[in-house]
Amino acid sequence: MKECCEYKTKENGACQCEACNHFCTISDGHVGICRVRQNVKGKLYLLTYGKVAAINIDPIEKKPLFHFLPGSKAFSFGTFGCNFQCANCQNYDIAQISGKDMAKNNWGRDLEPEKIVQLAKSNGCESIAYTYNEPTIFWEYALDTMILARKAGLKNVWVSNGFMSDKVLDAIIPYLDAINVDIKSFDDEFYKTNCRARVQPVLDNCKRLVKAGVWVEITTLVIPTLSDDEQMLRRIARFIKNELGDFVPWHISAFSGAISWKLQYLPDTPVEKIKKVQTIGKEEGLKYVYVGNI
């Protein structure tokens, strides 16, 4: 547990977290939407600092990043919790639990930033990927690791929902080399009902990341009946082309109900639909449109 870096103290000992665009106001003893940032007597603490829930050595293409250090290995890790509550979550076993449960059950592996960098180097990795759950909610832990990684000659990669605050972007951009951002839909109602979030901050952050020179790739999961409307998907392609650049890769992924958190009743995305969306992306002028999970 470590005190968070960005928060405001409010009346009656409440804290307003400034890690992401929820800006949760958290009373004493409680946690925010992410369930890992807790108010303890008027101070906000990250419950998952130094606690790893998942760790692997992955091909960089698995992030997915197809145009950044292709063929290299990424030392990948994540913690617990998430600031989204997506019904389609595939990592719900770690992303949709609380830091309090983690602490009570002694879940996770203790791994300090120095050890992560050491393991990445000793395993021949060229980058460290902050992934499996949303890195924004453990950004202090991530940033401490990123600073050491940069000094050791490693690249830093985030896999993110893109909902971080401006202050977090200010802190990480100097050390962030590449990021894959989910644009889950262009429909704000989808974000509200399926993720408990909003789309506009995600779009704004994508634009800022590209402008800052961070390598950006976009992923969209095509969920039958929820995020498979072709006109909506065409709007995502146009946004990428017009606001980010035609060189930004777009990954179109098929949904699988069997591994989702709450959408087991939905069918898998037909291969024909995924290929149709790929065609839409190319029609809108994107140079690189990839299909996944088929």
CORBEL-V323448 format. One record per residue. N is the residue number from 1. RES is the residue in three letters. PHI is phi in degrees with one decimal (* if undefined). OMEGA is omega in whole degrees, 0 to 359 (none if undefined). Layout:
N_RES_PHI_OMEGA, N_RES_PHI_OMEGA
//
This chain:
1_MET_*_181, 2_LYS_-142.4_180, 3_GLU_-64.0_179, 4_CYS_-70.1_184, 5_CYS_-90.1_186, 6_GLU_-117.8_173, 7_TYR_-161.0_178, 8_LYS_-117.6_175, 9_THR_-88.3_182, 10_LYS_-115.3_183, 11_GLU_-63.2_177, 12_ASN_60.2_176, 13_GLY_79.9_178, 14_ALA_-74.2_177, 15_CYS_-121.6_172, 16_GLN_-105.8_180, 17_CYS_-72.3_180, 18_GLU_-123.5_180, 19_ALA_-75.6_183, 20_CYS_-136.5_186, 21_ASN_-78.2_168, 22_HIS_-75.4_182, 23_PHE_47.4_184, 24_CYS_-59.5_168, 25_THR_-96.2_192, 26_ILE_-119.8_179, 27_SER_-82.4_184, 28_ASP_-56.0_178, 29_GLY_87.5_184, 30_HIS_-107.0_178, 31_VAL_-119.2_177, 32_GLY_-81.4_180, 33_ILE_-56.8_181, 34_CYS_-71.7_176, 35_ARG_69.9_178, 36_VAL_-128.2_178, 37_ARG_-118.6_193, 38_GLN_-117.4_173, 39_ASN_-82.6_176, 40_VAL_-121.5_178, 41_LYS_54.1_174, 42_GLY_87.2_175, 43_LYS_-121.4_183, 44_LEU_-99.2_183, 45_TYR_-122.8_172, 46_LEU_-90.1_185, 47_LEU_-74.2_187, 48_THR_-105.6_180, 49_TYR_-61.6_179, 50_GLY_77.0_180, 51_LYS_-112.0_182, 52_VAL_-102.4_178, 53_ALA_-94.6_182, 54_ALA_-145.3_182, 55_ILE_-149.7_181, 56_ASN_-156.0_168, 57_ILE_-106.3_187, 58_ASP_-116.6_164, 59_PRO_-65.4_183, 60_ILE_-58.1_181, 61_GLU_-65.0_182, 62_LYS_-76.3_186, 63_LYS_-64.8_356, 64_PRO_-93.8_170, 65_LEU_-131.2_184, 66_PHE_-100.5_185, 67_HIS_-119.5_181, 68_PHE_-133.6_181, 69_LEU_48.5_183, 70_PRO_-57.9_180, 71_GLY_84.1_182, 72_SER_-93.2_177, 73_LYS_-103.7_177, 74_ALA_-116.2_174, 75_PHE_-81.0_190, 76_SER_-107.6_175, 77_PHE_-149.6_175, 78_GLY_-149.3_181, 79_THR_-115.2_181, 80_PHE_-121.9_173, 81_GLY_88.3_177, 82_CYS_-163.0_176, 83_ASN_-88.4_170, 84_PHE_-110.7_174, 85_GLN_-129.8_185, 86_CYS_-68.8_179, 87_ALA_-62.4_181, 88_ASN_-90.9_185, 89_CYS_-51.9_179, 90_GLN_-98.5_178, 91_ASN_-106.6_186, 92_TYR_-62.0_181, 93_ASP_-67.0_174, 94_ILE_-115.3_185, 95_ALA_-79.0_186, 96_GLN_-109.1_173, 97_ILE_-120.4_185, 98_SER_-98.1_175, 99_GLY_-64.3_177, 100_LYS_-64.4_177, 101_ASP_-64.5_178, 102_MET_-58.1_182, 103_ALA_-67.2_183, 104_LYS_-63.5_183, 105_ASN_-96.8_179, 106_ASN_55.9_177, 107_TRP_-78.6_175, 108_GLY_93.6_181, 109_ARG_-113.2_178, 110_ASP_-72.0_181, 111_LEU_-150.4_180, 112_GLU_-76.0_181, 113_PRO_-52.2_181, 114_GLU_-59.8_181, 115_LYS_-69.5_178, 116_ILE_-61.0_180, 117_VAL_-63.4_179, 118_GLN_-60.6_180, 119_LEU_-65.7_179, 120_ALA_-62.3_180, 121_LYS_-66.1_184, 122_SER_-68.5_179, 123_ASN_-98.9_174, 124_GLY_71.1_179, 125_CYS_-84.9_177, 126_GLU_-97.6_182, 127_SER_-149.0_170, 128_ILE_-115.0_180, 129_ALA_-108.7_179, 130_TYR_-98.9_198, 131_THR_-154.8_180, 132_TYR_75.3_165, 133_ASN_-131.7_188, 134_GLU_-73.2_182, 135_PRO_-66.5_178, 136_THR_-56.7_186, 137_ILE_-79.8_172, 138_PHE_-123.0_191, 139_TRP_-65.1_178, 140_GLU_-66.0_176, 141_TYR_-64.3_179, 142_ALA_-62.3_183, 143_LEU_-63.4_177, 144_ASP_-58.0_178, 145_THR_-71.3_181, 146_MET_-61.8_180, 147_ILE_-62.7_178, 148_LEU_-67.8_179, 149_ALA_-62.3_179, 150_ARG_-60.0_178, 151_LYS_-63.6_182, 152_ALA_-87.8_178, 153_GLY_84.2_178, 154_LEU_-96.7_175, 155_LYS_-89.2_180, 156_ASN_-115.1_184, 157_VAL_-128.0_174, 158_TRP_-109.6_167, 159_VAL_-116.6_199, 160_SER_-140.7_171, 161_ASN_-84.7_173, 162_GLY_75.7_186, 163_PHE_-99.6_182, 164_MET_-68.3_179, 165_SER_-78.4_176, 166_ASP_-60.4_181, 167_LYS_-64.5_178, 168_VAL_-68.4_177, 169_LEU_-60.7_177, 170_ASP_-55.5_185, 171_ALA_-75.2_189, 172_ILE_-92.4_186, 173_ILE_-54.0_180, 174_PRO_-62.0_183, 175_TYR_-117.6_184, 176_LEU_-96.9_182, 177_ASP_-98.1_182, 178_ALA_-152.4_180, 179_ILE_-150.8_168, 180_ASN_-107.0_182, 181_VAL_-111.7_172, 182_ASP_-78.4_162, 183_ILE_-104.3_191, 184_LYS_-75.7_180, 185_SER_-169.5_172, 186_PHE_-102.6_184, 187_ASP_-106.1_182, 188_ASP_-63.4_179, 189_GLU_-64.5_176, 190_PHE_-60.6_180, 191_TYR_-61.0_182, 192_LYS_-68.0_186, 193_THR_-84.4_185, 194_ASN_-94.2_188, 195_CYS_-122.1_188, 196_ARG_59.8_182, 197_ALA_-150.3_179, 198_ARG_-136.2_185, 199_VAL_-84.8_189, 200_GLN_-59.7_177, 201_PRO_-59.1_179, 202_VAL_-64.8_180, 203_LEU_-63.8_179, 204_ASP_-62.3_180, 205_ASN_-67.9_177, 206_CYS_-59.7_180, 207_LYS_-63.5_181, 208_ARG_-67.2_180, 209_LEU_-62.9_178, 210_VAL_-62.3_180, 211_LYS_-61.2_181, 212_ALA_-79.3_178, 213_GLY_90.5_174, 214_VAL_-76.7_178, 215_TRP_-73.2_186, 216_VAL_-118.8_166, 217_GLU_-126.6_186, 218_ILE_-113.4_174, 219_THR_-124.3_174, 220_THR_-129.8_175, 221_LEU_-88.6_183, 222_VAL_-94.2_184, 223_ILE_-101.2_180, 224_PRO_-52.7_178, 225_THR_73.0_184, 226_LEU_-111.2_181, 227_SER_-140.6_182, 228_ASP_-115.3_179, 229_ASP_-67.6_187, 230_GLU_-68.1_178, 231_GLN_-69.2_177, 232_MET_-63.6_180, 233_LEU_-66.2_176, 234_ARG_-63.9_178, 235_ARG_-66.2_175, 236_ILE_-62.7_180, 237_ALA_-59.6_179, 238_ARG_-66.3_177, 239_PHE_-61.6_179, 240_ILE_-59.3_182, 241_LYS_-63.3_189, 242_ASN_-84.4_187, 243_GLU_-104.7_181, 244_LEU_-109.8_180, 245_GLY_134.1_182, 246_ASP_-67.2_180, 247_PHE_-83.6_182, 248_VAL_-75.4_181, 249_PRO_-68.1_177, 250_TRP_-119.9_179, 251_HIS_-100.3_179, 252_ILE_-104.1_185, 253_SER_-111.6_177, 254_ALA_-83.7_179, 255_PHE_-86.6_174, 256_SER_-126.9_183, 257_GLY_-63.3_185, 258_ALA_-62.0_183, 259_ILE_-110.7_180, 260_SER_-90.5_183, 261_TRP_-71.6_187, 262_LYS_-128.8_185, 263_LEU_-116.4_181, 264_GLN_-61.6_183, 265_TYR_-78.2_181, 266_LEU_-87.8_178, 267_PRO_-74.5_173, 268_ASP_-65.6_178, 269_THR_-70.0_179, 270_PRO_-62.7_178, 271_VAL_-58.4_181, 272_GLU_-62.3_179, 273_LYS_-66.4_180, 274_ILE_-61.6_180, 275_LYS_-67.5_177, 276_LYS_-65.6_179, 277_VAL_-66.3_175, 278_GLN_-59.7_177, 279_THR_-61.8_178, 280_ILE_-59.7_180, 281_GLY_-60.0_179, 282_LYS_-70.2_177, 283_GLU_-61.1_181, 284_GLU_-83.1_172, 285_GLY_100.2_177, 286_LEU_-76.9_182, 287_LYS_-80.5_187, 288_TYR_-130.9_178, 289_VAL_-125.5_186, 290_TYR_-116.7_177, 291_VAL_-108.2_181, 292_GLY_-141.2_178, 293_ASN_65.7_176, 294_ILE_-121.3_none
//
